[in-house]
């Protein structure tokens, strides 16, 4: 688009039409003035649109004699251009008068070339022969009001002959005159002047614009005149064919912006609104708005998409976005839905017709009918919000909170601009976790449990509890083990399992509930590896991979600490294992599937059995046989007699810091209270003497299995859900999160209430956001779930709580914002149904191509746009 600038020296009147056109094309301002009707006809196949102005004479005396004196004292031709609908007597679009079009010179040049070559332009009138009459004209344009321009043609700027011709063209005394701006120059002038007003600069600055005036001879005007109504002609070609099939240039990672803009720019009600006189509705005094600049920038961009013939670079629009939403500045990747939310909210505030918002306090339902309360909430909302965004996109839902303690219920009716629906995932992840006892009563067992791919640690603990037959009086403490130490206690139930990688190693410990808050002792241990030395004479010390853990009693000394450790080693002692366990291989059906919420039979619920050191392979034993069959002593009773003393001589105990750094302090048997050293967790490193490892089966201590992931469902059908399933997940009753507690007026404290949502009032355009992205402190994930959404006849009647006075609840899909790729790098496109083209098109930045309706449903669908049928 050409930009307004100071005019260069006018070309001489004798310049030929072709030379003048070339001069105009090479100048900074390359704009031409042509007959509107001719332009409408030669552009019929390509489609174009413009801004309409009605020209009237500036204020002057009504008496003819005084008017002559006024013209002598003020020789400049001054016109008043009013934007929008034409005045009475002008006809629609100027059919009853004269209409002209301001067009870019490059487009005019191409149109003339096609016309002269006769390609596809049969029966079109030509003024190529009249182009010798083309001449330059310098216009002075200034802004007086929001939608009114002042056009001045001065003798000082133009040759006398050109000035006389201009007086004939713009003679408003004889006939109404209308000007259609297809070049965008007037819009730029309006925006520049509004920016100057915002900066407290001079408001009456004149903008010089040089145009080339073409073929205004009377003979040509009569040729192209006829009885054709120019406005109807404009409507017929302006919304036909390829109208609106224009892409947006990618300015650098701006595909997210392009996708959202195209979806909004093809919303029918927005198209009609912003192609009309929307500037009169701009609210510049709204403190929540953006001084109207966002609405103006979006309106101009939408007009370009519906009038230009080549991809549009949205530089100006991006600058405005970055100015008022710094999070979108620069050229980083962003979320198209987040930009969409900002655009809808910003456009609403810029176009909000409520200048002074009344304060309306929400009243409690107090047993009143829902219909009455909902209408009251909606009336309060409309009293403060009145814009095309509200009329088009705002709906209402019912929110019910119920206190779990006193059953107090609170009902509110809140507006919404879009629905953010969760995407239930059926994808599963199989995770291997080894479970240890903390009292020496069971052997360690490894379980494969199936949890939701993007589930939480709570899901993992639930599945693992079922797998290991956890008792009602027990809890599981899940830890992450790395480099022979516990590096993390997984105690936050809401943390995502995606934080755990396939190569991580997990160990879970069965603790009695009575010891849930008790201090713990963590044993790491090392032994002599007789196979680590080439000469087999000087074996090296090796760390066991699996730590052992137990609860600490109230008083702990060196002797009782050793008793605890020996008790934990009891399942590994070969003398205890002989004749008590039957070795069997794990069946493939032992996985516990949390998605199905069922546990396998105890006979097939297998666990990994520790092996003799000589056998490198791991085998499995039945979970029912993991219980040690020897009589169970009281907790931490290490036995008595010479056997106990012999065992103690096989180990040395050292106190170490939690981080494992620093010098270790040896713990003597007679050492007194160790609780004073580490009140919460005591970390002890145990050194096995050279012959100790021969008396224990240490394979489970030596090696912990890694987490691994299995494909349980065939590729292509792995994860699929219907849009109705997403709606049901959104509307189902669920408890509030710990960070969103509700203050119960009856209990007088914050409660984790149950929340239930119901749709109450649906908008004309329903925007549905599929929540594919999840964010945590450490990870970012994207759900690739295929959502099966209807393209026509989306029936929401079953989800509407208010069954009375509802308009149609059936919707048709017309646009999709797609995201391909993952969180690390991806790309946005838009799939849009084009009404005039009667088909779907793919908008991939500046590339627009047809696509079949069958291909619009993909796992990339991110934001869906529906309109009421």
GUMI-610049 format. One record per residue (C-alpha): residue in one letter; x, y, z. Coordinates in steps of 0.2 Angstrom, whole numbers, padded with zeros to 4 digits, always signed. Example, Ala and Ser with C-alpha at 12.3 -4.5 7.8 and 13.67 -1.06 7.14 Angstrom:
% residues 2
A+0062-0022+0039 S+0068-0005+0036 
This chain:
% residues 869
X+0000+0000+0000 X+0006+0017-0004 X+0009+0029+0010 X+0004+0048+0011 X+0019+0059+0008 X+0024+0076+0003 X+0021+0078-0016 X+0036+0080-0028 X+0036+0093-0042 X+0020+0091-0052 X+0023+0084-0070 X+0019+0095-0084 X+0002+0094-0092 X+0009+0088-0108 X+0016+0072-0101 X+0009+0057-0110 X-0003+0045-0101 X+0009+0031-0101 X+0024+0042-0095 X+0013+0049-0081 X+0008+0032-0075 X+0026+0027-0075 X+0031+0042-0065 X+0017+0039-0053 X+0022+0021-0051 X+0040+0026-0047 X+0036+0040-0035 X+0033+0037-0016 X+0015+0041-0018 X+0008+0031-0033 X-0011+0034-0033 X-0022+0037-0047 X-0040+0044-0049 X-0051+0035-0061 X-0070+0034-0065 X-0077+0022-0052 X-0089+0013-0063 X-0075+0009-0075 X-0064+0003-0061 X-0078-0008-0054 X-0081-0016-0071 X-0062-0020-0075 X-0060-0026-0058 X-0075-0037-0058 X-0065-0054-0059 X-0052-0049-0046 X-0064-0041-0033 X-0059-0025-0023 X-0066-0014-0010 X-0064+0003-0004 X-0069+0017+0008 X-0084+0028+0002 X-0084+0047+0004 X-0098+0059+0000 X-0091+0076-0006 X-0099+0092-0002 X-0094+0110-0003 X-0085+0118+0012 X-0095+0131+0022 X-0098+0146+0010 X-0111+0160+0008 X-0128+0153+0000 X-0131+0169-0009 X-0124+0168-0027 X-0116+0185-0027 X-0108+0183-0011 X-0102+0166-0016 X-0093+0174-0031 X-0084+0186-0020 X-0079+0172-0008 X-0072+0162-0023 X-0062+0178-0028 X-0055+0181-0011 X-0052+0162-0007 X-0048+0154-0024 X-0044+0137-0018 X-0056+0123-0021 X-0061+0116-0003 X-0072+0101-0001 X-0079+0092+0014 X-0077+0073+0013 X-0088+0063+0024 X-0084+0045+0027 X-0098+0031+0027 X-0115+0032+0020 X-0119+0045+0006 X-0130+0059+0009 X-0148+0060+0003 X-0149+0064-0015 X-0133+0056-0019 X-0140+0039-0022 X-0132+0023-0015 X-0114+0024-0019 X-0116+0039-0030 X-0128+0031-0043 X-0137+0048-0045 X-0121+0058-0047 X-0102+0056-0051 X-0091+0043-0043 X-0072+0042-0044 X-0060+0029-0037 X-0043+0032-0029 X-0033+0016-0034 X-0014+0011-0033 X-0005+0015-0049 X+0002-0003-0050 X-0015-0011-0050 X-0021+0002-0063 X-0006-0002-0074 X-0010-0021-0073 X-0028-0018-0076 X-0024-0007-0092 X-0012-0020-0098 X-0025-0034-0097 X-0038-0023-0105 X-0027-0018-0119 X-0023-0036-0122 X-0041-0041-0122 X-0038-0056-0109 X-0054-0060-0101 X-0061-0043-0102 X-0074-0044-0116 X-0087-0030-0118 X-0077-0019-0107 X-0075-0001-0111 X-0057+0006-0112 X-0050+0023-0109 X-0033+0018-0115 X-0035+0030-0129 X-0039+0044-0117 X-0024+0041-0107 X-0015+0056-0115 X-0027+0067-0105 X-0019+0061-0089 X-0012+0074-0078 X-0005+0076-0060 X-0015+0084-0046 X-0009+0089-0029 X-0022+0087-0015 X-0021+0094+0002 X-0030+0083+0015 X-0033+0087+0033 X-0043+0079+0047 X-0057+0089+0055 X-0068+0076+0064 X-0067+0058+0067 X-0074+0053+0050 X-0073+0069+0040 X-0059+0075+0029 X-0056+0092+0021 X-0049+0092+0003 X-0041+0107-0003 X-0035+0109-0021 X-0024+0125-0022 X-0019+0136-0037 X-0002+0137-0029 X+0001+0118-0030 X-0006+0115-0048 X-0005+0122-0065 X-0020+0133-0070 X-0026+0120-0083 X-0026+0106-0071 X-0034+0117-0057 X-0048+0120-0070 X-0051+0102-0074 X-0051+0098-0055 X-0065+0111-0053 X-0075+0102-0066 X-0073+0085-0058 X-0077+0091-0041 X-0091+0103-0045 X-0103+0098-0031 X-0116+0111-0036 X-0123+0102-0051 X-0122+0084-0046 X-0117+0074-0030 X-0099+0068-0030 X-0093+0052-0022 X-0075+0046-0020 X-0070+0028-0016 X-0053+0026-0009 X-0046+0009-0014 X-0028+0014-0010 X-0029+0016+0009 X-0022+0033+0009 X-0036+0042+0018 X-0036+0029+0031 X-0017+0031+0034 X-0020+0050+0035 X-0034+0048+0048 X-0023+0036+0058 X-0008+0048+0057 X-0018+0063+0063 X-0026+0053+0077 X-0009+0048+0083 X-0004+0067+0082 X-0019+0071+0093 X-0014+0058+0105 X+0003+0066+0106 X-0004+0083+0108 X+0003+0089+0092 X-0005+0101+0080 X-0022+0094+0073 X-0024+0104+0057 X-0008+0098+0048 X-0011+0096+0030 X-0005+0081+0021 X+0000+0083+0003 X-0005+0069-0009 X-0001+0068-0028 X-0013+0059-0039 X-0013+0055-0057 X-0030+0060-0064 X-0035+0049-0079 X-0048+0049-0093 X-0061+0062-0086 X-0066+0068-0103 X-0085+0070-0106 X-0085+0057-0120 X-0078+0044-0109 X-0089+0048-0095 X-0104+0046-0106 X-0097+0029-0113 X-0095+0021-0096 X-0110+0030-0088 X-0126+0021-0093 X-0139+0017-0080 X-0127+0006-0070 X-0129+0009-0051 X-0111+0011-0045 X-0114+0005-0027 X-0123-0011-0033 X-0109-0014-0045 X-0097-0012-0031 X-0107-0024-0020 X-0108-0037-0034 X-0089-0038-0038 X-0083-0033-0020 X-0089-0049-0012 X-0087-0061-0026 X-0073-0073-0033 X-0057-0072-0023 X-0063-0058-0011 X-0055-0062+0006 X-0043-0076-0001 X-0027-0065+0003 X-0014-0071+0015 X-0003-0062+0028 X+0016-0061+0027 X+0025-0070+0040 X+0036-0056+0049 X+0046-0069+0059 X+0037-0081+0070 X+0021-0072+0067 X+0011-0087+0061 X+0002-0087+0077 X-0005-0070+0074 X-0009-0073+0056 X-0019-0088+0060 X-0030-0079+0073 X-0032-0064+0062 X-0038-0074+0047 X-0051-0083+0058 X-0058-0066+0065 X-0057-0058+0048 X-0068-0071+0040 X-0081-0070+0054 X-0096-0063+0044 X-0102-0051+0056 X-0085-0044+0059 X-0082-0042+0040 X-0098-0032+0038 X-0095-0022+0053 X-0077-0017+0049 X-0080-0014+0030 X-0093-0002+0036 X-0092+0015+0045 X-0085+0007+0061 X-0074+0022+0066 X-0089+0031+0072 X-0091+0018+0086 X-0074+0020+0093 X-0073+0024+0111 X-0058+0035+0115 X-0062+0039+0132 X-0063+0021+0139 X-0049+0019+0152 X-0049+0000+0149 X-0048+0003+0130 X-0033+0006+0119 X-0038+0023+0113 X-0046+0016+0098 X-0029+0011+0090 X-0032-0007+0091 X-0049-0006+0083 X-0042+0005+0069 X-0027-0006+0066 X-0038-0021+0065 X-0051-0013+0054 X-0038-0007+0042 X-0030-0024+0041 X-0046-0033+0038 X-0050-0021+0024 X-0034-0025+0016 X-0037-0043+0017 X-0054-0040+0008 X-0047-0028-0005 X-0029-0031-0009 X-0023-0043-0022 X-0007-0049-0014 X-0002-0055+0003 X-0003-0041+0016 X+0012-0037+0028 X+0004-0034+0045 X+0018-0022+0051 X+0007-0009+0058 X-0004-0021+0066 X+0010-0030+0075 X+0017-0013+0081 X+0000-0009+0089 X-0001-0026+0097 X+0017-0025+0104 X+0013-0007+0110 X-0001-0012+0121 X+0003-0031+0124 X+0022-0031+0127 X+0021-0050+0129 X+0019-0051+0110 X+0033-0040+0105 X+0048-0046+0097 X+0048-0062+0086 X+0046-0076+0098 X+0033-0090+0096 X+0017-0087+0105 X+0000-0095+0108 X-0013-0090+0095 X-0027-0092+0108 X-0019-0080+0120 X-0017-0067+0106 X-0036-0071+0101 X-0041-0067+0119 X-0032-0051+0119 X-0039-0046+0103 X-0057-0049+0107 X-0055-0041+0124 X-0046-0026+0116 X-0058-0024+0102 X-0073-0024+0114 X-0066-0010+0125 X-0061+0000+0110 X-0078-0001+0103 X-0088-0001+0119 X-0103+0011+0117 X-0105+0013+0136 X-0095+0029+0140 X-0100+0028+0159 X-0101+0011+0166 X-0114+0010+0180 X-0109+0000+0196 X-0121-0015+0198 X-0118-0025+0214 X-0122-0044+0211 X-0137-0050+0222 X-0138-0067+0230 X-0150-0078+0222 X-0159-0080+0239 X-0170-0094+0232 X-0176-0084+0217 X-0179-0094+0200 X-0163-0096+0190 X-0171-0088+0175 X-0174-0072+0185 X-0156-0072+0192 X-0148-0075+0175 X-0158-0061+0167 X-0152-0049+0181 X-0134-0054+0179 X-0135-0052+0160 X-0144-0035+0161 X-0130-0029+0172 X-0117-0036+0160 X-0125-0027+0145 X-0127-0011+0155 X-0108-0010+0156 X-0103-0018+0139 X-0111-0014+0122 X-0100-0018+0107 X-0100-0029+0091 X-0089-0041+0101 X-0103-0043+0115 X-0116-0045+0102 X-0107-0058+0092 X-0096-0068+0105 X-0103-0066+0122 X-0113-0080+0131 X-0117-0085+0149 X-0115-0100+0160 X-0121-0105+0177 X-0108-0108+0190 X-0113-0118+0206 X-0102-0120+0221 X-0106-0132+0235 X-0098-0132+0252 X-0092-0150+0256 X-0095-0146+0275 X-0111-0137+0277 X-0118-0140+0259 X-0120-0121+0257 X-0124-0117+0238 X-0119-0102+0229 X-0125-0099+0211 X-0118-0086+0199 X-0121-0082+0181 X-0105-0076+0172 X-0102-0071+0154 X-0089-0079+0143 X-0081-0074+0127 X-0075-0092+0122 X-0075-0109+0130 X-0059-0117+0135 X-0062-0136+0135 X-0051-0149+0142 X-0045-0163+0131 X-0047-0179+0139 X-0033-0190+0134 X-0034-0209+0133 X-0015-0211+0129 X-0007-0222+0142 X+0011-0223+0149 X+0018-0238+0157 X+0030-0235+0171 X+0040-0247+0181 X+0042-0244+0199 X+0051-0254+0212 X+0042-0255+0229 X+0052-0259+0245 X+0045-0262+0263 X+0051-0252+0277 X+0050-0265+0290 X+0059-0280+0282 X+0042-0290+0280 X+0043-0291+0261 X+0055-0293+0247 X+0056-0278+0234 X+0045-0280+0219 X+0045-0271+0203 X+0028-0267+0195 X+0023-0261+0178 X+0008-0249+0180 X-0002-0239+0167 X-0006-0221+0170 X-0013-0207+0159 X+0001-0200+0148 X-0001-0183+0155 X-0007-0189+0172 X-0002-0184+0189 X+0008-0192+0203 X-0008-0195+0211 X-0013-0206+0197 X+0004-0215+0198 X+0002-0218+0217 X-0016-0225+0214 X-0011-0237+0201 X+0004-0243+0211 X-0006-0245+0227 X-0018-0257+0217 X-0003-0266+0210 X+0006-0269+0226 X-0010-0273+0236 X-0007-0259+0248 X-0016-0260+0265 X-0028-0247+0271 X-0016-0244+0285 X-0001-0240+0273 X+0005-0226+0262 X+0017-0226+0248 X+0032-0214+0248 X+0038-0212+0230 X+0056-0206+0227 X+0067-0203+0212 X+0084-0212+0213 X+0100-0206+0204 X+0118-0210+0207 X+0113-0222+0222 X+0104-0208+0231 X+0087-0202+0233 X+0087-0185+0224 X+0069-0181+0225 X+0054-0186+0236 X+0038-0186+0224 X+0026-0179+0237 X+0016-0167+0227 X+0000-0176+0221 X-0003-0163+0207 X+0014-0164+0199 X+0013-0171+0181 X+0021-0188+0178 X+0028-0180+0162 X+0041-0173+0174 X+0048-0191+0174 X+0059-0196+0160 X+0059-0214+0153 X+0077-0216+0159 X+0073-0211+0177 X+0073-0224+0191 X+0059-0224+0204 X+0058-0232+0221 X+0043-0233+0232 X+0042-0237+0250 X+0028-0244+0260 X+0026-0234+0276 X+0013-0237+0290 X+0001-0222+0291 X+0006-0220+0309 X+0023-0215+0303 X+0018-0203+0289 X+0024-0188+0298 X+0039-0198+0307 X+0057-0194+0304 X+0065-0206+0292 X+0082-0214+0290 X+0089-0217+0273 X+0102-0230+0271 X+0114-0230+0256 X+0127-0244+0255 X+0142-0250+0247 X+0151-0267+0246 X+0167-0275+0239 X+0165-0280+0221 X+0176-0296+0219 X+0175-0295+0200 X+0180-0277+0199 X+0199-0280+0199 X+0209-0289+0186 X+0220-0298+0199 X+0205-0302+0210 X+0216-0298+0225 X+0211-0280+0228 X+0192-0279+0225 X+0185-0261+0223 X+0171-0254+0233 X+0154-0252+0224 X+0138-0243+0228 X+0122-0252+0229 X+0110-0243+0218 X+0094-0245+0228 X+0093-0235+0245 X+0083-0243+0259 X+0072-0232+0270 X+0063-0234+0287 X+0054-0223+0300 X+0064-0218+0315 X+0058-0222+0333 X+0058-0208+0345 X+0075-0212+0352 X+0089-0219+0341 X+0107-0223+0345 X+0120-0233+0336 X+0114-0250+0342 X+0096-0247+0337 X+0101-0240+0320 X+0110-0256+0316 X+0095-0266+0322 X+0084-0256+0309 X+0096-0260+0295 X+0098-0278+0299 X+0079-0279+0299 X+0078-0271+0282 X+0091-0283+0275 X+0081-0298+0282 X+0072-0301+0265 X+0088-0302+0256 X+0097-0314+0268 X+0100-0331+0259 X+0095-0341+0274 X+0078-0333+0275 X+0075-0335+0257 X+0079-0354+0256 X+0063-0364+0253 X+0051-0349+0256 X+0050-0342+0238 X+0045-0349+0222 X+0053-0341+0207 X+0043-0338+0191 X+0043-0327+0176 X+0032-0311+0175 X+0018-0313+0163 X+0014-0299+0151 X-0003-0297+0159 X+0002-0290+0175 X+0002-0272+0172 X-0011-0262+0182 X-0021-0250+0171 X-0027-0235+0180 X-0036-0230+0165 X-0048-0245+0167 X-0047-0243+0186 X-0046-0262+0189 X-0032-0272+0197 X-0026-0289+0190 X-0029-0305+0200 X-0018-0308+0214 X-0011-0324+0207 X-0005-0314+0191 X+0000-0298+0200 X+0018-0302+0199 X+0033-0293+0206 X+0051-0294+0202 X+0062-0305+0213 X+0079-0302+0218 X+0092-0315+0212 X+0108-0322+0217 X+0123-0312+0212 X+0128-0325+0200 X+0113-0324+0190 X+0112-0307+0179 X+0095-0310+0174 X+0080-0304+0184 X+0065-0315+0188 X+0049-0313+0196 X+0039-0320+0210 X+0020-0319+0214 X+0015-0305+0225 X+0006-0316+0237 X+0023-0325+0240 X+0033-0309+0243 X+0028-0310+0261 X+0042-0317+0272 X+0036-0334+0278 X+0047-0333+0294 X+0039-0327+0310 X+0038-0308+0310 X+0046-0300+0325 X+0041-0283+0331 X+0048-0268+0321 X+0067-0265+0323 X+0069-0281+0334 X+0086-0286+0327 X+0086-0303+0335 X+0098-0309+0349 X+0113-0320+0352 X+0129-0324+0342 X+0120-0323+0325 X+0116-0305+0328 X+0133-0301+0334 X+0140-0309+0319 X+0129-0299+0307 X+0134-0283+0315 X+0153-0286+0313 X+0149-0287+0294 X+0144-0268+0293 X+0151-0251+0297 X+0139-0236+0299 X+0144-0218+0294 X+0133-0203+0296 X+0133-0191+0281 X+0125-0175+0275 X+0109-0176+0265 X+0118-0170+0250 X+0131-0183+0252 X+0146-0171+0252 X+0158-0168+0266 X+0167-0180+0278 X+0157-0195+0284 X+0157-0198+0303 X+0158-0216+0309 X+0143-0221+0321 X+0148-0231+0336 X+0137-0244+0343 X+0136-0236+0360 X+0133-0218+0352 X+0118-0210+0361 X+0104-0200+0353 X+0106-0197+0335 X+0090-0188+0332 X+0098-0172+0338 X+0110-0173+0323 X+0096-0175+0310 X+0078-0172+0316 X+0069-0175+0300 X+0079-0187+0289 X+0095-0196+0295 X+0106-0201+0281 X+0118-0216+0284 X+0130-0224+0273 X+0134-0242+0277 X+0150-0251+0272 X+0149-0269+0269 X+0164-0279+0274 X+0172-0290+0261 X+0163-0306+0264 X+0146-0299+0269 X+0139-0299+0251 X+0140-0318+0250 X+0127-0320+0263 X+0114-0309+0254 X+0105-0309+0237 X+0109-0292+0231 X+0103-0291+0213 X+0088-0280+0218 X+0100-0268+0228 X+0112-0268+0213 X+0100-0263+0200 X+0084-0253+0199 X+0074-0254+0183 X+0071-0239+0173 X+0055-0231+0169 X+0050-0236+0151 X+0035-0232+0140 X+0025-0245+0129 X+0013-0242+0115 X-0003-0250+0121 X-0014-0244+0107 X-0010-0245+0089 X-0003-0230+0080 X-0017-0219+0072 X-0030-0224+0085 X-0020-0221+0100 X-0029-0205+0107 X-0046-0199+0101 X-0060-0190+0109 X-0076-0183+0102 X-0080-0164+0105 X-0095-0169+0116 X-0083-0178+0127 X-0073-0162+0129 X-0089-0152+0133 X-0094-0165+0146 X-0077-0165+0154 X-0079-0146+0155 X-0096-0146+0163 X-0093-0161+0175 X-0093-0157+0194 X-0076-0157+0201 X-0067-0150+0217 X-0058-0133+0217 X-0040-0134+0217 X-0030-0130+0233 X-0026-0113+0226 X-0044-0108+0221 X-0052-0111+0238 X-0070-0103+0240 X-0074-0093+0256 X-0090-0101+0263 X-0101-0088+0272 X-0108-0101+0283 X-0092-0110+0288 X-0083-0093+0289 X-0068-0100+0281 X-0061-0106+0264 X-0067-0122+0258 X-0062-0134+0243 X-0079-0133+0236 X-0087-0143+0222 X-0089-0133+0206 X-0102-0137+0193 X-0104-0127+0176 X-0119-0127+0165 X-0121-0117+0148 X-0135-0105+0150 X-0135-0093+0135 X-0126-0096+0119 X-0118-0083+0108 X-0120-0080+0089 X-0102-0085+0086 X-0095-0099+0098 X-0077-0100+0100 X-0070-0116+0107 X-0052-0117+0113 X-0046-0135+0115 X-0033-0135+0130 X-0019-0144+0121 X-0005-0136+0130 X+0000-0138+0148 X+0013-0129+0158 X+0022-0133+0174 X+0037-0126+0183 X+0048-0138+0174 X+0039-0144+0158 X+0028-0139+0144 X+0018-0152+0135 X+0006-0153+0120 X-0008-0166+0119 X-0009-0173+0101 X-0026-0180+0104 X-0037-0181+0089 X-0053-0172+0093 X-0068-0177+0082 X-0078-0161+0080 X-0093-0159+0068 X-0092-0147+0054 X-0111-0145+0053 X-0125-0146+0065 X-0116-0145+0081 X-0131-0148+0093 X-0129-0140+0110 X-0147-0141+0116 X-0143-0155+0128 X-0130-0144+0137 X-0141-0129+0139 X-0148-0127+0157 X-0161-0114+0152 X-0173-0122+0140 X-0184-0107+0138 X-0183-0093+0126 X-0167-0100+0118 X-0163-0096+0100 X-0156-0110+0089 X-0142-0121+0098 X-0136-0128+0082 X-0120-0122+0075 X-0109-0124+0059 X-0090-0123+0059 X-0082-0110+0048 X-0064-0108+0054 X-0050-0117+0063 X-0034-0111+0070 X-0022-0126+0069 X-0005-0129+0078 X+0007-0142+0071 X+0022-0148+0080 X+0026-0147+0098 X+0031-0135+0112 X+0049-0134+0106 X+0044-0128+0089 X+0028-0128+0079 X+0018-0119+0066 X+0001-0111+0065 X-0011-0111+0050 X-0030-0108+0048 X-0043-0118+0039 X-0058-0107+0034 X-0074-0109+0025 X-0076-0096+0011 X-0094-0092+0008 X-0092-0085-0009 X-0080-0099-0015 X-0092-0112-0007 X-0077-0122+0000 X-0063-0123+0013 X-0046-0115+0011 X-0030-0117+0020 X-0022-0100+0025 X-0003-0104+0028 X+0004-0086+0031 X+0005-0079+0013 X-0001-0095+0004 X-0019-0098+0002 X-0024-0115-0006 X-0041-0124-0008 X-0043-0140+0003 X-0056-0153+0005 X-0068-0154+0020 X-0062-0171+0024 X-0044-0164+0027 X-0049-0151+0040 X-0050-0163+0054 X-0033-0166+0061 X-0025-0168+0078 X-0018-0150+0075 X-0035-0142+0078 X-0033-0129+0092 X-0047-0116+0091 X-0063-0119+0083 X-0075-0106+0077 X-0094-0110+0075 X-0108-0099+0070 X-0126-0101+0074 X-0136-0110+0059 
